[in-house]
Amino acid sequence: MIHNKYYELEKKYEKLINRKNEPTDEYNGLYKRYKYPVLTASHAPIFWMYDINSETNPFFLQRLGINAVMNSGAIKFNGKYCLMARVEGWDRKSFFALARSNCPTEGFKFDDKPIILEDTDKSETNVYDMRLTKHEDGYIYGVFCSESKDLSSNDLSAAKADAGIIRTKDLLNWERLPNLVTKQSAQQRNVVLHSEFVDGKYCFYTRPMDSFIDTGSGSGIGIGLCDDITHAIIDEEKMTSLRKYHTITEAKNGAGAPPIKTDSGWIHIAHGVRNTAAGLRYVIYVFATDLNDPSKVIAEPSGYFIAPKGEERVGDVSNVTFTNGVIEDEGKVYIYYASSDTRLHVASTTLERLVDYTFNTPSDPLRSVDCVKQRIELIDQNLALL
């Protein structure tokens, strides 16, 4: 028999799912932030967490709790906006679950069951942060972080990160492929598959790493080609968006969602990290690469695009905004970003505005004295009009 408490919680759940979202009154000309997160731990179905049988769970205790929902890949499929969310349990393990909606800013509801990945590696402990790419070969690919214990270290927290790969044609049946191999890099995180072939090969954006936490000798976002995605091996990684001293990417950076193709170039929405006295600060930034050579950076707007603000700054890992999912739909762009490793938000803009921002915003001159000159030029230009 179903416990009576289930129906009480189900009413609250349905109210949350059907809650209307609306833009905030913040204005910067770049995008609209929305009032409510699009996914939180409360969006998880009740039957994911509770045994709803009154006989086996008379006190209606939560058996398998959900801690956070964040870092979602994104795609529009069969007319619905689909988010492949990272769902983290109370046990710290993450899994993937697909949430769908008819609207890009509200109404997301999880499928009844999470995604089941083929168990191809018995050393794999955790999976997270899937990017979804609709590739010109006809498949939808999911590239994610596959984490295992670093057996070469006695440190219990030492881990090894690889890029896992799955693919589908219907978002229901997933085929797992062997993990990506990069011969120049010991570890990989934040790997993204490009949506088109480059020189007839599959193209990946990588994040070369020497160890799990530090980027080590890796100097930014890399790019590499492979012949066969069913046994993906990258022999050489070139660097694209480089880390720079005293900037938003000083500590590390990584690719976000698959880049957006425009007439002017590929627009990348990535994340950058710097150290502060309070710890790492993650922000979202934009750069562009050449249409014919996606390893060549052609535009780098100065500073961050989205940074944690207000309540977004508070969570399991504070002062973080992170994206791995963007949907471009008939001239509109929806950026799904997590805040502080806890919840998922959306910001919306137009492709026209994003192109303008990317290619007409000045780049960072990298020194305070030059940044002031840059700002004075803008002030003088504006004062001449007032």
C-alpha positions in Angstrom: 0.0 0.0 0.0 1.3 3.5 -0.9 2.1 5.6 2.2 -0.3 8.6 2.6 2.8 10.9 2.9 3.6 10.2 -0.7 0.5 12.0 -1.9 1.3 15.0 0.2 4.9 15.3 -1.2 3.7 14.6 -4.7 1.5 17.7 -4.6 4.5 19.8 -3.6 6.5 18.2 -6.3 3.9 18.9 -9.0 3.7 22.5 -7.8 7.4 22.9 -8.2 7.5 21.3 -11.7 4.7 23.5 -12.9 6.0 26.8 -11.4 6.3 29.6 -13.8 9.7 31.1 -14.3 10.5 34.7 -15.3 13.5 36.9 -16.0 15.0 39.0 -13.3 15.1 42.7 -13.7 18.9 42.7 -13.9 20.2 44.2 -17.1 23.6 44.1 -18.8 22.5 43.8 -22.4 24.2 40.4 -22.7 21.6 38.0 -21.4 18.6 37.5 -19.1 19.0 35.6 -15.8 15.9 33.8 -14.6 14.4 34.0 -11.1 14.2 30.3 -10.3 16.7 27.4 -11.0 15.5 25.0 -13.6 16.7 21.9 -11.7 17.4 21.3 -8.1 17.5 18.3 -5.7 13.8 18.9 -5.1 13.1 18.1 -8.8 14.1 14.5 -8.3 11.0 12.2 -8.3 9.9 11.1 -4.9 10.2 7.5 -5.8 13.9 8.0 -6.4 14.4 8.7 -2.7 11.7 7.0 -0.7 10.4 3.5 -0.4 6.7 4.5 -0.8 5.3 1.2 0.6 3.7 1.9 4.0 4.5 -1.6 5.2 8.2 -1.6 4.5 8.7 2.1 5.3 6.0 3.0 7.9 7.7 6.3 9.0 8.2 7.3 5.3 11.9 7.8 5.8 14.1 9.0 2.9 16.3 6.0 2.0 18.4 7.2 -0.9 18.7 11.0 -0.6 19.6 13.4 -3.4 22.1 16.1 -2.5 22.4 18.2 -5.7 21.5 18.5 -9.3 23.9 20.4 -11.5 26.3 20.5 -14.6 23.9 19.4 -17.3 24.5 18.7 -20.9 21.8 20.1 -23.1 20.1 19.4 -26.5 16.8 20.0 -28.2 15.4 16.7 -29.4 12.0 15.9 -30.9 10.7 19.4 -30.0 11.7 19.1 -26.4 14.5 20.8 -24.4 16.5 18.0 -22.8 19.0 18.3 -20.0 21.4 15.5 -19.1 21.9 16.4 -15.4 24.5 15.3 -13.0 22.6 14.1 -10.0 24.5 13.6 -6.8 23.3 11.4 -4.0 23.9 11.8 -0.3 26.5 9.1 -0.8 28.6 11.6 -2.9 28.3 9.4 -6.0 26.9 11.0 -9.1 24.8 9.6 -11.9 23.1 10.9 -15.1 19.4 11.5 -15.6 17.5 13.1 -18.4 15.0 15.9 -17.7 12.7 17.2 -20.5 10.4 20.2 -21.0 8.4 21.9 -23.7 9.8 25.2 -22.5 13.5 26.1 -22.3 13.2 28.0 -18.9 10.8 26.0 -16.8 8.8 22.7 -16.5 11.7 20.3 -16.5 10.7 16.8 -15.4 13.0 13.8 -15.0 12.4 10.6 -16.9 11.2 7.9 -14.5 14.7 6.2 -14.4 18.3 7.5 -14.5 20.6 6.5 -17.3 22.2 3.1 -16.9 25.8 3.1 -18.3 27.3 -0.1 -19.4 29.8 -1.2 -16.7 32.9 -1.6 -18.8 35.5 -0.5 -16.2 35.3 -2.1 -12.8 37.7 0.5 -11.4 35.3 3.4 -12.3 33.9 4.9 -9.1 32.1 8.1 -10.2 30.8 9.8 -13.4 29.8 13.4 -13.9 29.5 16.5 -16.2 28.3 15.1 -19.5 28.4 17.2 -22.6 25.9 16.3 -25.4 26.9 16.7 -29.0 24.6 16.2 -32.0 27.3 15.1 -34.5 27.0 15.2 -38.3 27.6 11.4 -38.4 24.0 10.9 -37.2 24.6 10.1 -33.5 24.2 12.1 -30.3 27.3 11.6 -28.2 27.7 12.1 -24.5 31.2 12.8 -23.3 31.7 12.7 -19.5 34.3 12.4 -16.7 35.0 8.9 -15.6 36.7 8.9 -12.3 38.6 6.1 -10.5 40.9 5.8 -7.6 44.6 6.7 -8.4 46.2 3.4 -7.3 49.7 4.9 -7.6 49.0 7.1 -4.5 48.4 6.3 -0.9 46.3 9.4 -0.6 42.7 8.2 -0.2 41.4 11.2 -2.1 43.8 10.8 -5.1 41.8 10.1 -8.2 42.3 9.6 -11.9 40.0 11.2 -14.5 39.3 10.0 -18.0 36.8 11.0 -20.7 34.0 8.4 -21.1 32.0 8.3 -24.3 28.5 7.1 -25.0 26.2 7.5 -28.0 22.5 7.2 -29.0 20.0 8.1 -31.7 16.9 8.3 -29.4 18.1 9.5 -26.0 16.8 6.1 -24.6 19.3 3.5 -25.7 22.9 4.3 -25.1 26.0 2.5 -26.4 29.1 2.9 -24.4 32.4 3.2 -26.3 35.9 2.9 -24.9 37.3 5.9 -23.0 39.2 8.5 -24.9 43.0 8.0 -24.9 45.2 11.1 -25.1 48.9 10.1 -25.6 50.3 13.4 -24.4 48.1 13.8 -21.2 47.9 11.6 -18.2 44.4 12.7 -17.3 41.4 14.4 -19.0 38.4 16.3 -17.7 36.0 18.8 -19.4 36.3 17.0 -22.8 33.9 18.1 -25.5 33.2 16.6 -28.9 33.0 19.0 -31.9 29.8 18.7 -33.9 31.5 18.4 -37.3 34.4 16.4 -38.8 37.6 18.3 -39.1 39.8 17.2 -41.9 37.6 14.1 -42.1 38.3 13.2 -38.4 36.5 13.4 -35.1 37.6 16.5 -33.1 37.7 16.8 -29.4 38.3 19.8 -27.1 40.4 18.5 -24.2 41.9 19.8 -20.9 45.4 18.3 -20.6 46.1 17.4 -16.9 49.1 15.9 -15.1 47.0 15.1 -12.0 43.4 15.0 -10.9 43.1 18.5 -9.3 45.9 20.5 -10.9 46.3 21.1 -14.6 50.1 20.9 -14.1 51.9 21.5 -17.4 48.5 21.8 -19.2 48.3 25.4 -20.3 44.6 25.7 -21.3 42.0 24.1 -23.5 43.4 21.7 -26.0 42.1 20.3 -29.3 42.9 16.9 -30.9 41.7 14.7 -33.8 41.1 11.0 -34.0 40.2 8.7 -36.9 37.8 6.3 -35.1 35.5 7.4 -32.3 34.7 3.7 -31.4 38.4 3.5 -30.3 39.2 7.2 -29.8 43.0 7.9 -29.6 44.4 11.4 -29.9 48.1 11.4 -30.7 48.7 15.2 -30.4 46.9 18.0 -28.6 47.2 21.6 -29.8 46.2 24.4 -27.4 43.4 26.9 -28.1 42.2 29.1 -25.2 45.3 29.6 -23.1 45.6 30.2 -19.3 47.1 33.6 -18.5 48.5 35.2 -15.4 46.2 37.4 -13.3 43.1 36.7 -15.4 39.9 34.6 -14.9 41.7 31.6 -16.3 44.9 31.8 -14.2 44.4 28.6 -12.2 42.7 26.5 -14.9 40.1 26.6 -17.6 38.0 24.1 -19.5 35.6 23.7 -22.4 31.9 24.0 -21.7 29.2 23.0 -24.2 30.0 22.1 -27.8 30.7 25.4 -29.6 28.0 27.3 -31.6 28.6 27.7 -35.3 28.1 31.2 -36.7 29.0 32.9 -39.9 31.8 34.7 -38.0 33.3 31.6 -36.3 32.7 29.0 -33.7 31.6 30.5 -30.4 32.8 28.7 -27.3 31.2 29.1 -23.8 33.8 27.8 -21.4 34.8 28.1 -17.7 37.8 29.8 -16.1 39.1 29.5 -12.6 41.3 31.7 -10.4 42.6 31.4 -6.9 41.3 33.7 -4.2 41.9 34.0 -0.4 38.5 32.2 -0.1 39.4 29.4 -2.5 38.8 28.8 -6.2 36.4 31.1 -8.1 34.7 29.6 -11.2 33.3 31.9 -13.9 32.0 31.4 -17.4 33.7 33.1 -20.3 33.5 33.3 -24.1 35.9 33.0 -27.0 35.7 32.2 -30.7 37.7 30.0 -33.1 38.1 30.0 -36.9 35.4 28.2 -38.9 37.9 26.3 -40.9 40.5 25.8 -38.2 38.8 25.4 -34.8 42.2 25.4 -33.1 42.8 29.0 -34.0 41.4 31.6 -31.6 40.0 34.7 -33.4 38.2 36.5 -30.6 38.5 36.8 -26.8 36.2 39.2 -25.1 37.7 40.6 -21.9 36.7 39.2 -18.5 33.9 36.9 -17.6 30.5 36.4 -19.2 28.6 35.0 -16.2 29.8 35.0 -12.6 28.1 33.7 -9.4 25.7 36.3 -8.0 23.7 36.6 -4.9 22.3 33.2 -3.8 24.3 31.5 -6.6 27.4 32.0 -4.5 26.2 29.7 -1.8 26.4 25.9 -2.0 28.5 22.8 -1.6 31.4 24.4 -3.5 30.8 28.1 -3.1 31.6 30.9 -5.6 31.1 28.8 -8.7 29.3 29.1 -12.0 29.9 26.2 -14.5 28.3 25.3 -17.8 28.4 22.2 -20.0 25.1 22.7 -21.8 23.9 25.3 -24.3 21.0 25.1 -26.7 20.8 27.4 -29.8 17.3 27.4 -31.1 16.1 29.5 -34.0 18.2 32.5 -33.1 17.8 32.2 -29.3 20.5 30.8 -27.0 19.9 29.2 -23.7 22.9 28.7 -21.4 22.3 26.2 -18.6 24.7 26.8 -15.8 25.2 25.4 -12.3 25.9 27.5 -9.3 28.1 26.3 -6.4 27.8 22.6 -7.4 24.3 22.6 -6.1 21.6 23.7 -8.6 21.0 24.4 -12.3 20.0 27.8 -13.7 19.3 29.2 -17.2 20.3 32.5 -18.9 18.9 33.4 -22.3 20.2 35.6 -25.1 20.0 35.8 -28.8 22.6 34.6 -31.3 22.9 38.1 -32.7 23.7 39.5 -29.3 26.2 36.7 -28.5 28.0 37.3 -31.9 28.1 41.1 -31.1 29.5 40.4 -27.7 32.1 37.9 -28.9 33.5 39.9 -31.8 33.0 43.5 -30.7 34.0 43.4 -27.0 37.7 44.4 -26.6 40.1 41.7 -25.4 41.9 41.9 -22.0 45.1 44.0 -22.4 46.5 42.0 -19.4 48.0 45.0 -17.5 46.2 47.5 -15.1 47.7 50.5 -16.8 46.4 49.4 -20.2 43.0 48.4 -18.8 42.6 51.9 -17.5 43.5 53.3 -20.9 41.0 51.0 -22.5 38.3 52.2 -20.1 39.2 55.9 -20.6 38.8 55.5 -24.3 35.2 54.2 -23.7 34.5 57.1 -21.3 35.8 59.7 -23.6 33.8 58.3 -26.5 30.6 58.4 -24.4 31.2 61.9 -22.9 31.5 63.2 -26.4 27.9 62.2 -26.9 26.5 63.6 -23.7 
